[in-house]
Amino acid sequence: MDGNARWAEQRGLPVLEGHREGAQALKRTVRHAVELELRELTVYAFSTENWSRPRAEVDGLMTLFADLIASETPDLDEEGVRMRFIGRREGISSLLLERMAWAEERTAGNARLTLFVAFNYGGRAEIVEAARRFGGGGEDDFRRCLYAPEMTDPDLLIRTSGERRLSNYLLWQSAYSELVFSDALWPDFDRDELVRALDEYVARERRFGVR
């Protein structure tokens, strides 16, 4: 979900206003995913590298995340959305950890859509931590050591804001994902952009390394 800061800068607004608009785009996208009958949606909310941003921005993001979880979880629960947070837990406030655990527990029985939120997440960190726990075996055994072993490998990975890179996101899981790049800044990402990406995915022939 890239482009919040640029969206704000283009409008002469503080960066946190861009993040607030990005939160609204996330709410819309989750509901569009439910309407379109997607089974899993994973969003990159905060990376392990994002801690290096200005302190005021990081503090504002933490408050925004905590407020968003508190306000949106009841509605997501009612819509049948299961929430799962993936990433490191170090450095996260006790309040935010409590709200994350509460959201996961409250929505644990839902099956309409699973929303994975990658928070304090890095693909390399996930692989390193899995390697430390790995006791040997094949790929399936290694998968069990990842943050969310139940996650289906993504069919489609959408990158917004015109950037053309993975930025340390789901490096293991996205080995054969189809990539679609949207020029829309994340706060402007809407149902049309989501449907366009899905249509582009459907039109492709997936080969998984074979002819």
Backbone as a ProteinNet text record, in pm:
[ID]
protein_1_A
[PRIMARY]
MDGNARWAEQRGLPVLEGHREGAQALKRTVRHAVELELRELTVYAFSTENWSRPRAEVDGLMTLFADLIASETPDLDEEGVRMRFIGRREGISSLLLERMAWAEERTAGNARLTLFVAFNYGGRAEIVEAARRFGGGGEDDFRRCLYAPEMTDPDLLIRTSGERRLSNYLLWQSAYSELVFSDALWPDFDRDELVRALDEYVARERRFGVR
[TERTIARY]
86.3	0	90.5	136.4	239.4	181.8	229.6	193.7	123.3	107.1	37.8	108.5	240.5	315.3	310.8	328.4	324	186.2	81.8	-54.2	-70.6	-18.8	-29.1	55.2	177	266	208.5	147	86.8	-24.2	-81.9	-193.3	-152.8	-22.8	25.4	-21	-42.6	-94	15.2	0.2	95.1	92.2	205.2	215.8	109.2	79.8	-18.8	-157.3	-187.9	-315.5	-319.2	-204.5	-196.5	-218.7	-163.1	-183	-329.5	-393.5	-535.9	-620.1	-588	-659.5	-627.6	-501.9	-465.2	-544.7	-573.9	-655.7	-796.6	-849.5	-981.6	-978.8	-869.1	-855.3	-848.9	-783.1	-776.8	-915.9	-992.2	-1128.3	-1210.6	-1200.5	-1275.4	-1230.6	-1100.4	-1047	-1088.4	-1088.4	-1132.2	-1277.4	-1359.3	-1501	-1520.2	-1441.8	-1449	-1405.3	-1303	-1256.1	-1365.4	-1438.9	-1550.7	-1657.5	-1692.8	-1795.4	-1755.5	-1626.3	-1576.2	-1546.2	-1575.2	-1562	-1418.4	-1323	-1185.9	-1177.4	-1088.3	-1078.4	-970.3	-864.8	-756.9	-708.3	-674.8	-617.7	-507.7	-388.8	-277.1	-231.6	-214.8	-175.5	-48.7	38.3	166.1	145.1	124	86.6	207.8	309.8	425.5	542.1	653.6	767	868.5	959	1064.8	1155.9	1158.4	1240.6	1171.4	1039.4	965.3	994.5	1056.5	1091.2	1189.5	1261.4	1361.8	1299.4	1169.1	1102.4	1101.4	1069.2	1065.6	979.2	1024.2	956.6	809.3	780.7	642	554.1	608.3	530.6	505.7	608.9	594.2	494.3	507	414.1	270.7	253.5	120.7	63.6	149.4	105.3	62.2	137.2	101.3	-36.2	-59.4	-189.9	-299.8	-272.5	-370.4	-403.9	-302.8	-326.2	-412.2	-377.2	-453	-598.5	-620.1	-757.2	-833.6	-765	-830.1	-873.6	-788.2	-824.2	-947.2	-947.1	-1058.9	-1189.4	-1183.2	-1306.7	-1358.3	-1268.4	-1308.8	-1332.6	-1271.7	-1284.9	-1429.5	-1513.9	-1652.4	-1724.7	-1705.9	-1770.3	-1712.8	-1581.7	-1520.5	-1569	-1582.9	-1634.2	-1775.6	-1856.8	-1995	-2001.5	-1902.2	-1898	-1830.6	-1786.8	-1727.1	-1580	-1511	-1367.8	-1285.7	-1191.7	-1097	-970.3	-919.8	-799.3	-680.8	-566.8	-440.9	-329.4	-247.2	-133.5	-6.3	77.8	203.2	319	426.1	542.1	598.7	701.5	765.8	680.5	690.2	615.9	704.6	836.3	927.4	906.6	911.3	903.5	762.3	662	523.2	467.6	392.1	339.9	244.6	231.7	142.4	-2.4	-42	-178.9	-206.3	-113.8	-133.6	-131.4	-42	-38	-169.7	-225	-352.3	-464.4	-466.1	-572.3	-556.8	-434.6	-410.9	-460.2	-424.9	-467.6	-619.8	-680	-826.6	-893.8	-842.1	-901	-889.9	-774.3	-756.5	-851.3	-862.8	-949.4	-1096	-1138	-1278.5	-1320.4	-1230.1	-1267.1	-1220.9	-1168.3	-1104.8	-1197.1	-1327.2	-1418.9	-1474	-1432.4	-1486.6	-1415.8	-1489.2	-1431.8	-1463.7	-1528.9	-1564.5	-1441.7	-1356.5	-1231.1	-1131.4	-1007.7	-900.7	-817.7	-808	-728.2	-598.6	-488.4	-356.6	-298.6	-261.4	-201.7	-54.1	31.3	175.8	220.8	249.7	280	411.4	502.9	640.7	694.7	674.6	702.9	817.8	899.1	1001.4	1015.5	1018.4	1028.3	1156.1	1268.1	1395	1392.3	1338.4	1330.4	1245.7	1136.3	1050.4	1126	1201	1275.4	1385.8	1456	1562.4	1505	1392.6	1332.6	1280.6	1226.2	1180.2	1297.5	1409.7	1527.8	1580.2	1569	1614.3	1529.1	1400.5	1309.2	1306.7	1354.7	1344.1	1426.8	1362	1432.4	1472.3	1454.7	1487.8	1363.3	1381.5	1270.4	1261.1	1139.5	1119.8	1051.3	1000.4	937.6	815	735.6	616.1	653.5	762.6	808.5	858.1	926.2	975.3	858.7	755.9	639	576.1	577.9	519	591.3	710.2	787.5	766.6	689.4	663	559.4	541	448.8	306	261.5	123.9	127.9	156	167.4	41.8	-73.1	-199.4	-222.2	-139.8	-158.9	-136	-228.9	-211.7	-110.4	-22.2	69.2	-12.9	17.3	-64.9	-65.4	-184.6	-194.9	-151.6	-184.8	-164.1	-104	-0.3	58.4	43.6	-23.2	-48	40.3	117.1	201.2	148.9	116.4	60.7	168.8	128.4	207.1	312.4	305.2	396.9	532.6	558	686.3	689.9	810.5	826.6	924.1	890.6	976.1	891.9	948	875.9	893.5	1000.4	1024	1017.3	1081.8	1098	964.1	873.4	737	708.4	672.4	630.4	726.7	854.7	954.8	942.2	911	892.6	761.5	653.9	519.7	493.5	561.3	530.3	618.6	682.1	775	712.4	583.8	516.3	393.5	388.2	275.9	283.6	168.8	161.8	170.9	246.6	266.8	190.7	117.3	48.4	87	126.8	170.6	68.3	21.4	-77.9	-11.3	-40	14.7	-60.7	-175	-254.1	-180.4	-176.2	-127.6	-228.7	-180.8	-269.3	-399.3	-399	-526.7	-628.1	-580.4	-669.7	-708.9	-654	-684.2	-830.9	-903.6	-1048.4	-1090.1	-1219.9	-1272.5	-1232.2	-1232.8	-1195.4	-1051.6	-961.7	-821.8	-807	-880.4	-875.4	-927.5	-1038.7	-1096.8	-1004.8	-942.1	-848.2	-733.5	-681.1	-571.7	-616.9	-736.6	-789.7	-812.6	-863.7	-885.5	-752.9	-650.2	-519	-465	-486.2	-443.3	-514.8	-645.2	-724.3	-680.1	-635.6	-597.3	-460.8	-386	-252.9	-257.3	-154.1	-139.3	-31.1	-68.6	26.5	89.8	223.4	295	374.9	403	477.5	607	677.7	808.2	807.1	689.2	683.8	631.2	653.4	608.1	462.2
-117	0	122.7	164.2	266.9	395.8	508.8	637	733.2	697.2	786	920.4	916.6	1040.9	1129.5	1070	1150	1210.3	1133.2	1184.1	1309.9	1305.9	1421	1538.2	1508.8	1615	1687.5	1612.7	1674.6	1772.3	1755.7	1840.7	1938.4	1943.6	2034.5	1999.7	1870.4	1823.4	1752	1742.3	1663.4	1516.1	1449.6	1309.7	1223.7	1251.3	1168.7	1178.4	1289.1	1298.2	1198.1	1178.4	1077.2	937.8	912.4	781	760.9	867.8	856.2	825.3	889.8	859	717.5	675.3	538.3	437.5	469.9	381.7	369.8	479.5	474.7	387.2	396.4	311.8	164.9	134.5	-3.7	-54	26.7	-12.8	-42.3	44	21.7	-106.4	-127.6	-242.9	-373.8	-378	-500	-529.8	-429.1	-451	-488.9	-430.8	-472	-617.7	-657.6	-796.2	-892.1	-853.6	-936.5	-945.8	-831.5	-828.7	-913	-911.9	-985.1	-1131.2	-1171.6	-1309.6	-1361.5	-1272.8	-1318.1	-1392.5	-1488.1	-1568.8	-1519.8	-1459.8	-1408.7	-1275.4	-1184.5	-1055.2	-1024.6	-996.4	-962.6	-820.8	-738.3	-599.1	-568.6	-488.6	-451	-319.4	-327	-209.5	-134.1	-207	-142.5	-239.9	-195.4	-284.8	-270.4	-366.2	-358.7	-239.2	-189.7	-73.7	59	55.5	180.5	246.6	174.3	235	349.4	354.2	459.4	590.9	593.8	718.6	817	943.7	1041.7	995.3	1024.6	974.6	1015.1	1139.6	1186.8	1105.9	1069.8	991.1	850.5	788.9	653.9	653.3	750	755.9	775.4	861.1	883.4	758.4	683	558.2	456.8	446.1	350.5	383.4	512.6	554.4	525.1	553.2	528.3	380.4	293.5	149.2	101.7	148.1	105.7	150.2	274.7	325.6	250.6	220.5	152.3	11.5	-59.9	-194.6	-189.1	-93.2	-82.6	-49.2	40.5	86.6	-7.9	-77.4	-156.3	-303.7	-358	-501.7	-546.8	-475.9	-522.1	-533.9	-436.6	-443.2	-557.5	-574.9	-684.3	-819	-829	-951.7	-980.1	-877.6	-894.2	-936	-892.2	-926.7	-1061.2	-1129.5	-1261.1	-1260	-1150.8	-1139.2	-1186.1	-1274.5	-1320.6	-1237.2	-1188	-1105.7	-1182.8	-1167.1	-1227.9	-1127.3	-1108	-1016.9	-1098.6	-1064	-1135.8	-1036.7	-1080.1	-994.6	-1009.2	-931.4	-934.8	-861.5	-904.2	-839.8	-746.1	-752.9	-666.8	-520.7	-433.6	-290	-235.2	-321.9	-278.5	-254.7	-147.8	-113.1	-220.1	-226.5	-325.4	-301	-174.3	-143	-198.9	-175.2	-223.6	-375.6	-438.5	-585	-641.4	-575.7	-621.4	-610.9	-502.7	-485.4	-583	-611.4	-709.9	-847.5	-886.3	-1015.8	-1021.3	-910.2	-903.6	-921.2	-854.1	-864.6	-1006.7	-1068.5	-1206.1	-1301.3	-1283.9	-1373	-1353.2	-1228	-1200.1	-1254.1	-1251.6	-1290.4	-1430.9	-1505.3	-1634.5	-1734.1	-1726.8	-1824.7	-1787.5	-1674.9	-1630.1	-1696.1	-1711.6	-1784	-1721.1	-1606	-1545.3	-1488.7	-1420.2	-1365.1	-1362.2	-1403.4	-1387.7	-1266.8	-1171.5	-1051.1	-1065.4	-1085.1	-1089.8	-948.3	-898	-764.8	-781.5	-748.3	-757.8	-631.6	-646.9	-532.6	-558.5	-461.8	-483.5	-607.8	-608.9	-727.3	-700.6	-802.1	-802.2	-942.8	-958.3	-1091.4	-1163.6	-1092.2	-1155	-1195.2	-1108.2	-1140.6	-1265.1	-1277.2	-1394.7	-1522.2	-1516.4	-1634.5	-1669.4	-1568.4	-1593.4	-1656.4	-1602.3	-1657.1	-1798.4	-1823.2	-1958.7	-2054.9	-2009.2	-2095.4	-2134.3	-2042.1	-2072.9	-2181.1	-2183.3	-2282.9	-2413.7	-2408.5	-2522.3	-2639.8	-2755.9	-2874	-2970.2	-2929.6	-3016.9	-3064.9	-3113.4	-3161	-3085.4	-3081	-3017.4	-2881.9	-2834.1	-2702.1	-2694.4	-2800	-2798.9	-2786.6	-2851.7	-2842.3	-2701	-2639.7	-2503.8	-2405.7	-2426.2	-2337.8	-2332.1	-2443.4	-2448.5	-2357.5	-2311.9	-2223.4	-2076.2	-2044.6	-1906.2	-1845.2	-1714.1	-1644.7	-1697.4	-1727.6	-1774.8	-1895.8	-2014.5	-2134.3	-2161.3	-2114.8	-2141.5	-2050.3	-1947.1	-1854.4	-1924.3	-1906	-1956.1	-1868.3	-1927.7	-1845.5	-1749.7	-1621.4	-1524.4	-1551.8	-1553.3	-1563.4	-1433	-1321.7	-1189.8	-1096.6	-1022.5	-920.3	-786.3	-690.9	-559.4	-457.9	-381.5	-274.8	-141.3	-51.3	77.5	184.7	301.5	425.3	425.3	330.6	330.1	269.4	224.1	160.9	19.6	-28	-159.4	-245.8	-270.9	-354.3	-421.4	-525.8	-601.8	-544.1	-469.4	-403.7	-500.9	-617.1	-710.7	-767.8	-790.6	-832.1	-973.7	-1061.8	-1199.4	-1268.6	-1261.6	-1312.4	-1462.5	-1538.7	-1682.5	-1712	-1649.1	-1683.2	-1637.3	-1533	-1475.1	-1529.1	-1643.8	-1698.7	-1710.6	-1745.4	-1759.7	-1670.2	-1564.7	-1471.8	-1392	-1361.6	-1268	-1126.5	-1039.5	-903.5	-805	-715.1	-607.8	-476.8	-378.1	-249.5	-143	-73	32.9	168.5	264.2	398.6	478.8	428.5	500.1	505.5	622.7	630.9	559.9	498.9	412.7	480.1	605.2	665.6	675.5	672.3	679.9	542.1	436.6	301.4	270.7	230	209.1	76.4	55.9	-70.5	-92.5	13.2	1	-46.2	7.9	-34.3	-179.9	-221.1	-360.3	-453.5	-418.2	-502.4	-507	-394.3	-393.7	-490.9	-490.7	-582	-726.8	-754.9	-891	-935.7	-845.1	-878.6	-908.8	-830.4	-855	-990.8	-1024.2	-1154.6	-1268.4	-1255.6	-1362.1	-1384.4	-1278.8	-1289.4	-1355.4	-1373.4	-1432.2	-1584	-1644.9	-1790.5	-1822.7	-1890.1	-1922.7	-2057.5	-2062.5	-2184.7	-2245.9	-2170.5	-2220.5	-2290.2	-2230.9	-2281.1	-2390.3	-2433.3	-2535.9	-2474.3	-2543.4	-2489.5	-2528.1
0	0	0	-117	-126.9	-185.3	-134.1	-192.8	-99.3	27.9	121.7	136.5	154.3	176.3	52	-64.9	-188.4	-210.4	-176.5	-188.8	-104.1	19.6	108.4	57.9	15	-32.3	-152.9	-243.5	-362	-325.3	-208.3	-164.3	-55.1	-25	77.1	216.3	241.9	370.4	448.9	581	660.9	617.8	635.7	594.8	661.5	788.5	859.3	796.5	730.1	659.5	543.9	480.4	376.5	431.4	549.5	611.5	652.2	697.5	732.7	608.8	498	373.6	326.6	351.3	317.6	398.4	523.8	607.5	550.1	497.5	434.5	309.7	233.7	114.4	152.9	264.6	311.2	347.5	419.5	456.6	331.8	231.3	106.8	38.1	32.8	-40.4	24.8	157.4	226.1	191	191.2	158.8	12.6	-76.6	-216.9	-232	-157.2	-163.2	-117.6	-13.8	32.6	-75.8	-135.5	-240.2	-360.9	-393.2	-509.4	-477.3	-354.8	-308.8	-313.3	-283	-264.8	-132.5	-123.2	-1.6	93.8	38.5	122.6	66.4	156.2	119.6	220	171	257.6	225.4	328.2	306.2	384.7	323.6	384.5	457.6	589.4	666.9	722.1	767.9	829.6	822.8	765.7	746.6	859.5	867.9	968.2	942.7	819	784.8	816.3	832.9	853.4	987.9	1081.8	1210.4	1192.6	1080.6	1059.1	1011.5	991.1	952	1069.4	1043.2	1153.3	1269.6	1390.4	1510.6	1515	1478.5	1484	1389.5	1271.7	1176.7	1230.8	1287.5	1342	1457.6	1548.2	1661.4	1612.6	1512.5	1457.7	1393.3	1324.4	1262.4	1366.7	1475.3	1579.8	1638.9	1662.8	1714.3	1614.3	1486.4	1381.3	1372.4	1378.1	1371.1	1487.3	1608	1725.7	1716.4	1674.6	1660.8	1551.8	1442.7	1330	1369.3	1440.9	1486	1575.9	1669.7	1763.3	1693.2	1594.3	1529.8	1422.7	1354.2	1237.8	1266.7	1371.1	1397.4	1414.1	1489.9	1502.6	1368.9	1278.8	1148.1	1063.5	1069	993.6	1045.4	1176	1235.2	1185.1	1180	1133.6	987.2	908.6	766.7	740.3	844.9	827.9	793	825.9	795.5	914.4	889	991.1	980.2	1091.9	1092.5	1148	1080	1125.3	1105.3	1206.9	1197	1184.4	1086.8	1067.2	1078.5	1142.4	1159.3	1298.9	1327	1458.2	1561.1	1685.4	1792.7	1875.1	1855	1930	1892.5	1993.1	1967.8	1956.9	1963.1	1952.6	2092.9	2109.2	2241.5	2292.8	2424.4	2484.8	2443.8	2428.3	2386.3	2248	2155.9	2019.7	2014.6	2090.8	2096.1	2148.5	2250.8	2306.9	2204.2	2127.6	2028.3	1912.3	1874.1	1769.8	1815.3	1938.5	1992.4	2003.5	2048.6	2060.8	1925	1822.8	1689.3	1634.9	1655.5	1607.8	1680.2	1810.7	1888.3	1851.5	1837.7	1808.6	1673.2	1575.4	1438.4	1401.7	1497.4	1468.9	1400.1	1425.7	1368.7	1232.4	1177.3	1049	931.5	820.9	706.8	572.1	570.5	441.9	370.6	446.1	393.6	507.6	480.9	578.9	539.6	630.6	609.1	688.8	616.5	679.2	676.6	792.8	801.4	835.2	739.7	760.9	834.1	962.3	1048.8	1120.8	1115.4	1160.7	1091.1	960.1	878.8	782	761.9	657.8	604.8	474.1	415.3	453.1	453.2	491.5	638.4	723.2	865.9	887.6	814.6	828.6	791.8	682.7	638.2	737.9	788.7	886.9	1013.7	1062.5	1183.4	1159.7	1040.3	1008.9	1002.4	946.8	936.1	1073.9	1170.5	1306	1370.2	1335.2	1394.2	1315	1193	1101.7	1151.3	1160.8	1209.4	1099.9	976.4	865	793.2	670.3	590.3	459.3	401.6	272.1	284.4	170.7	167.3	258.3	261.4	346.3	493.7	532.2	670.3	701.4	604.6	624.7	634.4	552.6	554.6	694.1	763.4	897.3	996.3	959.2	1046.7	1012.9	907.8	870.9	964.3	954.7	1045.2	1034.9	913.5	892.7	800.1	854.8	769.8	688.7	737	667.1	547.6	532.4	420.7	287.3	196.1	60.3	-12.5	-90.8	-170.6	-256.2	-254.1	-327.5	-477.6	-535	-680.5	-746.3	-680.6	-739.7	-635.5	-674.7	-589.4	-660.3	-595.5	-653.3	-582.6	-659.4	-603.3	-655.5	-564.5	-604.2	-615.6	-660.9	-669.9	-779.4	-872.5	-986.3	-958.3	-836.4	-804.7	-862	-893.3	-957.4	-877.4	-752.1	-668	-560.3	-496.5	-394.8	-254.9	-231.5	-102.9	15.4	-1.4	110.8	158.7	64.6	99	51.6	143.8	113	15.8	45.3	-49.2	-71.7	32.2	16.6	-55.2	-11.2	-58.5	-201.5	-246.3	-377.6	-490.4	-467.6	-567.4	-706.5	-713	-842.2	-852.8	-773.6	-782.6	-912.9	-967.9	-1078.8	-1021.6	-1087.4	-1039.9	-1127.6	-1063.2	-1133	-1065.6	-1147	-1094.1	-1130.6	-1027.8	-1046	-1024.1	-1111.1	-1094.6	-988.8	-943.3	-843.9	-710.5	-649.5	-512.5	-423	-314.4	-237.7	-193	-145.3	-105.3	-219.6	-344.1	-459.8	-513.5	-453.3	-500.4	-471.2	-575	-559.5	-621.1	-627.9	-679.4	-824.7	-904.5	-1045.8	-1059.8	-977	-982.9	-941.2	-840	-795.8	-904.1	-964.1	-1069.3	-1190.5	-1223.9	-1336.4	-1310.8	-1189.5	-1155.4	-1162	-1113.3	-1117.4	-1261.4	-1345.6	-1486.6	-1556.2	-1524.7	-1584.1	-1539.4	-1413.6	-1362.9	-1435.6	-1450.4	-1513.6	-1658.3	-1725.2	-1866.3	-1885.7	-1779.5	-1791.9	-1786.1	-1845.8	-1839.3	-1736.9	-1630.1	-1524.6	-1553.1	-1547.3	-1584.6	-1469.9	-1365.7	-1250.2	-1291.3	-1388.5	-1426.4	-1533.3	-1579.4	-1683.9	-1811.9	-1925.1	-2054.1	-2079.9
[MASK]
+++++++++++++++++++++++++++++++++++++++++++++++++++++++++++++++++++++++++++++++++++++++++++++++++++++++++++++++++++++++++++++++++++++++++++++++++++++++++++++++++++++++++++++++++++++++++++++++++++++++++++++++++++

